[in-house]
Every structure is written in C-alpha cells, then in structure tokens.
Amino acid sequence: MGFSDSFFKKVEKKTKVNKETIISLANKLQNGNMKDEKTLKEVISTLSEMTGRPVSKEQEEKIINAVVNDQVPKDLDKYYN
C-alpha cells in the first residue's frame, strides 16, 4: 500500500517529520534485524530525533536489552488505557 504525497505533507505539517525520515525509519524497521544492536541504536536515534525527546545511553541500553532478550510486552495496549 503506497501513501500519497498529500498524506506525507499532512504528517509533516502535524509532526514536523519529513517524508524521507519516515521512509528511512520504515525501511530500517522492515529490513533491519531487530535483534541487531546497531539497527536498534539507529531506530532509537531516529525516533529520538523525530520526537524531540532525548534518550540517555542508559535508557538506550535498557531498550536494546529488552528487545534483544524478548522482554517487550506483546500487549502494549494495556499501557495506554
């Protein structure tokens, strides 16, 4: 399923994240090995930049360890209710 340029323009207007950054992140997620520390660091860094929220080295290590060791909850919906 492809997205139109107007879709990306709407997203960019709301989030200040450009089309190239979104596509780059999507490619990393789709093609990357999510058990690979380098890939995870790139994804974390990109998300940090996109959201404007810094991630400390300690937080980064906790996230990487959780993903690599399959400690990420499968049902994240319960955290947003």
C-alpha positions as YAML, in Angstrom:
chain: A
units: angstrom
residues:
- id: 1
  name: MET
  ca: [0.00, 0.00, 0.00]
- id: 2
  name: GLY
  ca: [1.52, 3.28, -1.08]
- id: 3
  name: PHE
  ca: [0.97, 6.64, 0.53]
- id: 4
  name: SER
  ca: [0.36, 9.79, -1.46]
- id: 5
  name: ASP
  ca: [2.44, 12.93, -1.19]
- id: 6
  name: SER
  ca: [-0.56, 14.70, 0.34]
- id: 7
  name: PHE
  ca: [-0.55, 12.13, 3.15]
- id: 8
  name: PHE
  ca: [3.12, 12.81, 3.88]
- id: 9
  name: LYS
  ca: [2.52, 16.58, 3.72]
- id: 10
  name: LYS
  ca: [-0.23, 16.26, 6.34]
- id: 11
  name: VAL
  ca: [2.02, 14.14, 8.57]
- id: 12
  name: GLU
  ca: [4.91, 16.57, 8.16]
- id: 13
  name: LYS
  ca: [2.69, 19.54, 8.99]
- id: 14
  name: LYS
  ca: [1.49, 17.86, 12.20]
- id: 15
  name: THR
  ca: [4.75, 16.26, 13.31]
- id: 16
  name: LYS
  ca: [7.49, 18.30, 11.60]
- id: 17
  name: VAL
  ca: [8.92, 14.98, 10.37]
- id: 18
  name: ASN
  ca: [9.64, 14.89, 6.65]
- id: 19
  name: LYS
  ca: [8.79, 12.14, 4.18]
- id: 20
  name: GLU
  ca: [12.38, 10.99, 3.77]
- id: 21
  name: THR
  ca: [12.79, 10.46, 7.53]
- id: 22
  name: ILE
  ca: [9.55, 8.49, 7.73]
- id: 23
  name: ILE
  ca: [10.50, 6.29, 4.79]
- id: 24
  name: SER
  ca: [14.00, 5.77, 6.15]
- id: 25
  name: LEU
  ca: [12.64, 4.65, 9.51]
- id: 26
  name: ALA
  ca: [10.09, 2.37, 7.85]
- id: 27
  name: ASN
  ca: [12.85, 0.75, 5.79]
- id: 28
  name: LYS
  ca: [15.01, 0.22, 8.87]
- id: 29
  name: LEU
  ca: [12.10, -1.40, 10.67]
- id: 30
  name: GLN
  ca: [11.10, -3.54, 7.70]
- id: 31
  name: ASN
  ca: [14.54, -4.61, 6.50]
- id: 32
  name: GLY
  ca: [16.56, -4.46, 9.68]
- id: 33
  name: ASN
  ca: [17.34, -7.20, 12.11]
- id: 34
  name: MET
  ca: [15.59, -6.05, 15.27]
- id: 35
  name: LYS
  ca: [17.92, -8.24, 17.33]
- id: 36
  name: ASP
  ca: [20.95, -6.37, 15.99]
- id: 37
  name: GLU
  ca: [22.27, -3.73, 18.40]
- id: 38
  name: LYS
  ca: [23.42, -1.39, 15.60]
- id: 39
  name: THR
  ca: [19.99, -1.45, 13.92]
- id: 40
  name: LEU
  ca: [18.25, -0.85, 17.24]
- id: 41
  name: LYS
  ca: [20.52, 2.10, 18.03]
- id: 42
  name: GLU
  ca: [19.74, 3.64, 14.64]
- id: 43
  name: VAL
  ca: [15.99, 3.21, 15.17]
- id: 44
  name: ILE
  ca: [16.16, 4.64, 18.71]
- id: 45
  name: SER
  ca: [18.23, 7.59, 17.49]
- id: 46
  name: THR
  ca: [15.84, 8.29, 14.62]
- id: 47
  name: LEU
  ca: [12.80, 8.11, 16.88]
- id: 48
  name: SER
  ca: [14.52, 10.37, 19.42]
- id: 49
  name: GLU
  ca: [15.19, 12.95, 16.71]
- id: 50
  name: MET
  ca: [11.67, 12.63, 15.30]
- id: 51
  name: THR
  ca: [10.00, 13.16, 18.65]
- id: 52
  name: GLY
  ca: [12.46, 15.69, 20.03]
- id: 53
  name: ARG
  ca: [12.87, 13.54, 23.14]
- id: 54
  name: PRO
  ca: [16.44, 12.71, 24.08]
- id: 55
  name: VAL
  ca: [17.31, 9.16, 25.06]
- id: 56
  name: SER
  ca: [20.17, 8.68, 27.50]
- id: 57
  name: LYS
  ca: [22.74, 5.94, 26.97]
- id: 58
  name: GLU
  ca: [21.26, 4.14, 29.98]
- id: 59
  name: GLN
  ca: [17.74, 4.27, 28.50]
- id: 60
  name: GLU
  ca: [19.10, 3.16, 25.13]
- id: 61
  name: GLU
  ca: [20.80, 0.14, 26.70]
- id: 62
  name: LYS
  ca: [17.63, -0.81, 28.60]
- id: 63
  name: ILE
  ca: [15.58, -0.63, 25.39]
- id: 64
  name: ILE
  ca: [18.12, -2.66, 23.43]
- id: 65
  name: ASN
  ca: [18.38, -5.31, 26.15]
- id: 66
  name: ALA
  ca: [14.60, -5.59, 26.38]
- id: 67
  name: VAL
  ca: [14.20, -6.05, 22.62]
- id: 68
  name: VAL
  ca: [17.14, -8.45, 22.20]
- id: 69
  name: ASN
  ca: [16.00, -10.57, 25.14]
- id: 70
  name: ASP
  ca: [12.31, -10.63, 24.06]
- id: 71
  name: GLN
  ca: [11.24, -8.70, 27.15]
- id: 72
  name: VAL
  ca: [8.98, -6.26, 25.32]
- id: 73
  name: PRO
  ca: [5.34, -6.81, 26.29]
- id: 74
  name: LYS
  ca: [3.27, -8.15, 23.40]
- id: 75
  name: ASP
  ca: [0.13, -6.33, 24.56]
- id: 76
  name: LEU
  ca: [1.15, -2.68, 24.76]
- id: 77
  name: ASP
  ca: [-2.49, -1.53, 24.64]
- id: 78
  name: LYS
  ca: [-2.83, -2.01, 28.39]
- id: 79
  name: TYR
  ca: [-0.24, 0.74, 28.94]
- id: 80
  name: TYR
  ca: [-2.32, 3.33, 27.10]
- id: 81
  name: ASN
  ca: [-5.70, 2.86, 28.79]
...
